[in-house]
Amino acid sequence: MEQIIKAQTKKVLEKHREQELQTNVRLCNCRKKELCPLEGECLTPSVVYEAILTTEANKKFSYIGVTEDTFKKRWSNHKSSFKKEKYRTSTKLSEKNLGLKEEQHRPYANMEDLKRGRPYSGGARYCDLCTTEKVAILRRSSEQKY
C-alpha cells in the first residue's frame, strides 16, 4: 500500500513541476517580436522545423531539420553558415543557400515549426525527435511541395 501511495505522490508532483516550469519559461527573447523566426516561440527546445528558401524568381526549396537545443540557437548557427564560406558544408541548407547566391539569386529563408518532441533519454528504445523528423521528411517528399 505504501508503494502505491508513493508512486501516486510522485506522479502528482511531477505533473505539478511540469506545469510550474511551463508557466515560468520564456518562449521568446527577440528584441523585435515581429521578427521572431518562430512567431514568438523561438526559445522552444526539441523542435522539428522546416526552412523554406525562396528566390526572387519565386523558386522554393525545402529543408527539414531538428534541434534538441532551443530553436534560436539552431537558427543562429544556420545564419552563420549562410554568411561564412568555411561553414558552407555544415548543412544541406547552407550548401543550397550559398549555391543560389553563386548563381546570382538572392535567397530568403522562412522558418516553420512543424512538430515538437521529446529528446532521447538513456534507456529509451528510440529518439522521439529523430523519428518525428524522419516522418516529416517522408511526408514532405510524398507531397512534393517544392
C-alpha positions in Angstrom: 0.0 0.0 0.0 2.9 2.3 0.9 4.4 1.8 -2.6 1.2 2.7 -4.3 0.8 5.9 -2.3 4.5 6.9 -3.1 4.0 6.2 -6.8 0.9 8.3 -6.9 2.5 11.1 -5.0 5.5 11.0 -7.4 3.2 11.3 -10.4 1.3 14.2 -8.9 4.5 16.1 -8.0 6.0 15.5 -11.5 2.8 17.0 -13.2 2.9 19.9 -10.8 6.6 20.6 -11.6 6.0 20.4 -15.3 3.1 22.9 -15.1 5.2 25.2 -12.9 8.1 25.1 -15.4 5.8 25.8 -18.4 4.3 28.9 -16.7 7.7 30.3 -15.8 9.5 29.7 -19.1 10.1 32.5 -21.5 9.2 31.5 -25.1 10.9 34.4 -26.9 13.7 36.9 -26.2 13.8 38.6 -29.5 14.2 42.4 -29.4 11.7 42.8 -32.2 8.9 40.3 -31.5 7.6 40.7 -35.1 10.9 39.4 -36.5 10.9 36.3 -34.4 11.7 33.3 -36.7 9.0 31.1 -34.9 6.4 33.8 -34.2 7.2 34.3 -30.5 8.3 30.8 -29.6 12.0 30.8 -30.6 13.2 29.6 -27.2 11.3 26.4 -27.5 13.6 23.3 -27.2 13.3 20.0 -29.1 11.8 21.2 -32.3 11.4 19.7 -35.8 11.4 22.7 -38.2 11.2 23.4 -41.9 13.2 26.1 -43.6 12.0 27.2 -47.0 14.5 29.1 -49.2 12.7 31.3 -51.7 14.5 33.2 -54.5 13.4 36.4 -56.2 12.2 34.2 -59.2 9.8 32.5 -56.6 11.7 29.2 -56.7 11.3 27.3 -53.4 13.5 24.8 -51.7 12.5 23.0 -48.5 14.8 21.7 -45.7 13.6 19.8 -42.7 15.8 19.9 -39.6 15.8 19.1 -35.9 17.3 20.5 -32.8 17.3 19.3 -29.2 18.6 22.7 -28.1 16.5 25.9 -28.4 15.4 26.7 -32.0 17.0 30.2 -31.6 20.5 28.7 -31.2 20.0 26.4 -34.2 18.8 29.3 -36.3 21.8 31.3 -35.2 24.0 28.5 -36.5 22.2 28.4 -39.8 22.6 32.2 -40.2 26.3 31.9 -39.5 26.6 29.1 -42.1 24.8 31.4 -44.7 27.4 34.1 -44.2 30.7 32.3 -43.8 32.3 30.2 -46.5 34.1 27.9 -44.0 30.7 26.7 -42.8 29.3 26.1 -46.3 29.1 22.3 -45.9 27.8 22.3 -42.4 24.2 21.6 -43.6 22.4 21.0 -46.8 20.5 24.2 -46.2 23.7 26.3 -46.1 25.0 24.4 -49.2 21.8 25.3 -51.1 21.8 28.9 -49.9 25.4 29.6 -50.9 24.8 27.7 -54.2 21.9 30.0 -55.0 24.0 33.1 -54.1 26.7 31.9 -56.5 24.0 31.7 -59.3 23.3 35.4 -58.6 20.0 34.6 -56.8 19.1 36.3 -53.5 17.5 33.6 -51.4 15.3 34.3 -48.4 14.8 31.8 -45.6 11.5 31.4 -43.9 11.0 29.1 -40.9 8.1 27.0 -39.8 7.7 25.0 -36.6 6.5 21.6 -37.7 6.4 19.5 -34.5 7.8 19.2 -31.1 9.1 16.1 -29.4 11.0 14.6 -26.5 14.7 14.3 -26.9 16.4 10.9 -26.4 16.9 9.8 -22.9 19.1 6.9 -21.7 17.3 3.6 -21.7 14.8 4.6 -24.3 14.3 2.4 -27.4 14.3 5.3 -29.8 14.6 9.0 -30.1 11.2 10.7 -30.5 12.7 13.8 -32.1 14.6 11.8 -34.7 11.5 9.7 -35.5 9.4 12.8 -35.8 12.0 14.4 -38.2 12.0 11.3 -40.4 8.2 11.2 -40.6 8.2 14.9 -41.6 10.7 14.3 -44.3 8.8 11.3 -45.7 5.5 13.3 -45.6 7.2 16.3 -47.4 8.8 14.1 -50.1 5.4 12.3 -50.7 3.7 15.7 -51.0 6.4 17.0 -53.3 5.6 20.5 -52.2 8.7 22.2 -53.6 
